[in-house]
Amino acid sequence: MSIAVQATGVRREFDGRVVLGGVDLEIRRGEFVALLGASGSGKTTLLRILAGLDSPDAGEVLVPRQRTVVFQEPRLIPSQRVLGNVALGLPRGAATRETARAALAEVGLADHARAWPATLSGGEAQRVALARALVREPGLLLLDEPFAALDALTRLKMQDLVADLVARHRPAVLLVTHDVDEAIRLADRVAVLGGGRLVLDEAVSTARPRDESDPAFAALRRRLLSELGVTPAGQAVAA
């Protein structure tokens, strides 16, 4: 697989505080990478740099021209119907509308094209946001804690949907999350950001579909939690 993302020595400071202190990251086309880290560790800052929404103070970033982001909030435009939100920014015309309808069908919302965003549930709104991202056939899909605001059952359903869509469309993916199990369940690789650098970057070897009762799943969870400073009992490790 060709390399879709190449970040080398990425550094970012805010008011003299180093958030990213020289991050190196590669993501291949079709590869799904999950990024973990404590709050304030720079996960979203790195995602924003890859998205072109922020610029590094130093380092080099090479990414596909076509990139899309799904945020924690769906960020739908209230004055546009669902179909209009999906097609937002694309060339107007019948072909675009049909492409947007097909994207809605992929996320299970074919019958919601004429709905207004205010009438959608949280999970439905996030599926619209996902359709809007994928309709552009991005080379890089960036997911910034997109399931964090959803209830547990909806979250699991959305994880399954994302896994299916990513397998079908094959973009490079970076998922920022606080959920270790979510990272293991979805990703080909899991990286941990700490102290401004990647302190761990490990392939997930457990066969899909992944079962939390699998000893390999549990072993990787323990290792990731340890890197994040959390004991198996759920208590923070003393600094």
N, C-alpha and C positions, 0 to 999 in steps of 0.2 A: 504493500500500500504506500502511496506517495504521502509525503508530509504536508499537512494542511496548515498547521500552526507551528511556528518556530519563534519562540521568545528566548532571548539571550541577554543575560545580565540586566534584567528589567529592574529599575530602581525608581521609587516614588517616595517623596517626602511631603509632609503637611506640617507647616509651621515648625520646621526643624526636627520633626519626629519622623524617623525612618519607618515607613510602613512596609515597603518592599525593598529589600536590601541586596538585590542581585539575583532575581529568579530566572531559572532556566527551565523551559517547558516545551516539549514537543507533543503534538497530537497528530496522528495520521488520519487520512481520509477514512471515514467510516468507523473511527475509534471513539469510544465513549469514556471520558475521563471524569471522575468525580473529585471535587476539591473540598477537603475538610479543613477546619481550623477554628480556633476560639474566636469569639466576637472581637472585632478590631484587629484581626490578624492580617487583613489585607485581601481576603478572598474576593470581595466585591470590587475592590480597587483593581485587582488583576483582570477580572472579567470586564470591567468598564474600559480598561486599556485595550484589551483584545477586541472589544466592540467598536473602538474608535470614539468612545464617549469621554475619554480622558487620555492624557499623553504622559509617557514616562519621563522622568527627569534624566534618565540615562538608560542605555541598552537599546536593543533592536527587536522589533516585532514584525514578523511576516505572517500575514493572515489572508484568507481568501477575500476576494473583492466583495462577494455576497455573504453578508453576515446578518443574523437576526437574533433578537434577544426576547426571551419570555421572562418577565419579572414576577415577583411575589404577588403583586396586584395586576389584574388583567389589563388595566389601562385602556379599556375600550372607550370609544367616543360616544357619549350618551345620545347625541343627536343623529347618529348614524345607526341604521338597522344592522343586524348581525352580518348580513352579506356585504354591506358596505364597509364594515370594520375589517372583514377578512381581505377585501380587495383594496383596502386603503393604500394609496400611493402607486398602484399598478395602472397601466394604460387602460383607459375606458373602452368599453366595447363588449360585444356579446361573448367573445372568446374568453375575456377576463372574468366575466360573470360565471361562465361555465366552469372555469378553472377554480374559482372561489367556491362554487357549489360542490365540486368534487372534493375540495379540501374539507368542507363542512361534513360531507358524507364520511370521510375518513375518520373524523373524530366523533361520529355518531350523532351529528346535529343537522342532518339534511333537511329536517322539517322545521328548523328554527331560522331559516334564512331571512324571513320577514319580521322576526321578533326584535324587540328593542332590548338593549343591554340591561335595563332596569328590571326586566321580567325574568332574567336568568338567575339560576342558583350560582353559588360560588364555583362549583365544579364545572358547570356549563360555561360560565364566563371564561374560566381558564382554558377550557377546550377551544373556545373561539380564539383566544390569544395564541394557542398552539397552532391552530389552523392558519392564522394570519402569518405566523412565522414560517411555517413549512410551505405555504403556497408559493413562496419566492424561491423554492429549491435552493436553500443556502448551502454554501460549502462549509459553513461553521454555524452551529446552533448553540447559543449561550443561554443557559437556564440558571436564573438567580433565585434560588429557593422557591421554585414555582408552586410547590405544594404545601408550603408552610402554614398557610391560612385555612387549609381545608380540614374537614373532620377526618378521623382515622380511616374509615371505610372508603370515602371518596379519594383520599390520598392514595390508597393501595390501588384503586381502579385507575387513577391517573398515571401511576407508575407503570402499570401494565400497558396502558395506552401509549405512553411515551416510548417504552421499550419496543413495542410493535411498530410504531411509526418510524423510529430511528433505524430499525432493521430494514424497513422498506425503502427509506429515502437515502440512507447511508451518508449523512453529513458527519463531519467531525463534531463532537459534542463536548462541551465543558459544563458540568453541573456543579454549582455551588450549593452546598447543603450543610446543615448541622447534624443531620440524621445519619449515623454510621451504618445502620442496617439498610437504609435507602441507598447509600453509596455502594455497598457490597452487592445489593440486589440488582442494581442497574448497570454498573460500570464494568468496563474491561480493565481499567486501572483506577486505583484510588491513590490520590496524593494528599499529603498533609502539609499545610502551610503553618510555619511557626518561626518567630524571630525574624520575620522578613524573608525567609527562604523556605524552599521545599525540604522538609526534614525526612520525608518518606514518599516514595513513588513506587507502588507495587502492583503487579498484575493480579487480577482476581482469577484464580484457576478453577474455582468451583463451577461445575457444569450447570447450565441453565435447563429448566427453571430452578432458581436457587432456593434452597430450603434452609431456614434458620437453624434447624436441628442438625444439619450436616456438621460434623466435627471441624472440617476445613473452614466453613463459614464462621463458626464460633471462635476458632483460633485466630482468624484474621480480625474479627471484631475485637478480641482482647488486645491484639497488637495495636490496632488503630486507637482504641480507647487509651491505651498506655501512652502512645505518642501525644494524645490530646490532654494528658495529665489526669485521667479518670481511672479509678480503681474498678475492678469488677463489681464491687458493692455499690458503685455509683457515687463514691466520695472523691472529691478532688485530692490529688496528690499534693502534699505540702511542697512549696517551692524551696 
